Each structure stands twice: as C-alpha cells, then as structure tokens.
C-alpha cells in the first residue's frame, strides 16, 4: 500500500502563487509515476502534471508555463509549484501515484483563487 498526504492548498488572489506538497509513505518502492490531478465542482478530475521516476514530466496545456512539478526522492515528496494562478485553477488538487498498475490517491487539498 502507498499512502499520500497533500499539503499547501489555500486561498490566493489571482496572479498569486502556491506550492503543493505530497509526501508518499508505505510501499513506495517501484512507484513509477507521481502526479497531480484536480477536480473543479461539476467537472471531471483532470491531469495537471506528472513526473516519472526518471524525471520525465508531462503537463496539461492549460497550465504549461505557469506550474512546475518536481520530486525529492530522498524525501519521497512531490511538489507542484503554481504561479500566475487564475480563478479557473480553483479546484481540489489530488496527489496520485502509479505502482504495479494501480492508482493511489491522496485525500485532496483545496486551492481557491479569488479576489
């Protein structure tokens, strides 16, 4: 089993920044991709960004150039640095880990972009 704990969400004004963190624990050996998804009210959950164990990254078009995903393998932690936040970035952000063809999810952290 893999446990994922997110932190760093909150309320921010348009144009502001936030950094989300996701700490992985448990059976973390051979996790091959970690990423961030988000789900806004009334919408489907969507991929925001992902990073493979080899450091290859993948970003949704809507956030390219504004968000950066990174991982600290020594701390088993993945980060999502978000800049130039927009009201449409408002959502619950979920950490995801893929291991042995299974998806593991964190509990989610709310990000609200509003003036």
C-alpha positions in Angstrom: 0.0 0.0 0.0 1.0 3.6 -0.7 -0.1 6.5 1.5 -0.1 10.0 0.1 -0.6 13.1 2.2 -1.0 16.5 0.4 -0.5 19.9 1.9 -0.1 23.5 0.8 -3.5 24.4 -0.5 -5.4 27.6 0.4 -6.9 30.8 -0.7 -4.9 33.0 -3.0 -5.6 36.1 -5.1 -5.4 35.9 -8.9 -1.8 36.2 -10.1 -0.6 34.7 -6.8 1.5 31.6 -6.1 1.1 28.4 -4.1 3.2 25.3 -3.6 1.6 22.0 -3.0 3.5 19.1 -1.5 2.7 15.4 -1.5 4.5 13.1 0.9 4.5 9.4 0.0 4.9 6.6 2.5 4.4 2.9 2.8 5.3 0.6 0.0 6.9 3.2 -2.2 9.4 1.1 -4.0 8.8 0.9 -7.7 6.4 3.8 -7.9 6.9 4.8 -11.5 4.9 8.0 -11.9 3.6 10.6 -9.4 1.4 13.4 -10.4 -1.2 16.0 -9.6 -4.8 15.9 -10.7 -7.6 18.4 -10.0 -11.3 18.4 -9.9 -13.5 21.5 -10.0 -17.1 21.5 -9.0 -19.3 19.8 -11.6 -16.2 18.8 -13.7 -14.3 15.6 -14.2 -11.0 15.0 -12.5 -8.2 16.0 -14.9 -4.4 15.6 -15.0 -2.5 18.7 -14.1 1.1 17.4 -14.2 3.1 14.2 -13.7 6.7 13.2 -13.2 8.2 9.8 -13.8 10.8 8.0 -11.7 13.3 9.0 -14.4 12.3 12.7 -14.2 10.3 13.0 -17.3 7.5 15.5 -16.9 4.1 15.9 -18.5 1.8 19.0 -18.2 -1.7 19.8 -19.1 -1.9 22.5 -21.8 -3.9 24.8 -19.5 -1.1 25.2 -17.0 2.0 25.0 -19.1 4.4 27.8 -18.3 2.7 28.5 -15.0 3.1 25.3 -13.0 6.2 23.2 -12.3 6.2 19.7 -10.9 9.3 18.3 -9.2 10.2 15.5 -6.9 12.6 15.0 -4.0 13.4 11.3 -4.0 15.3 11.5 -0.7 12.1 12.8 1.0 9.7 10.8 -1.1 7.9 14.0 -1.8 6.4 15.6 -5.0 5.8 19.3 -5.3 3.6 21.4 -7.6 4.8 25.0 -7.8 2.0 27.1 -9.1 2.5 30.7 -10.4 0.1 33.2 -12.0 -2.9 31.5 -10.6 -6.2 32.1 -12.2 -9.8 31.7 -10.9 -10.2 28.8 -13.2 -7.4 27.0 -11.3 -9.8 26.7 -8.4 -10.3 23.0 -7.6 -9.5 20.2 -5.2 -6.0 19.0 -6.1 -5.2 15.3 -5.6 -1.8 13.7 -5.5 -1.6 10.4 -7.4 1.0 7.6 -7.5 1.1 4.8 -10.0 2.6 1.5 -8.9 2.0 -2.1 -10.1 -0.7 -0.9 -12.4 -2.7 0.6 -9.6 -3.5 4.2 -8.8 -3.2 5.6 -5.3 -4.7 8.9 -4.2 -4.3 11.4 -1.5 -7.2 13.0 0.3 -7.0 16.2 -1.7 -6.3 19.8 -0.9 -8.4 22.8 -1.8 -7.0 25.5 -3.9 -9.2 28.6 -4.3 -8.2 31.5 -6.5 -10.3 34.5 -5.8 -10.1 38.2 -5.0 
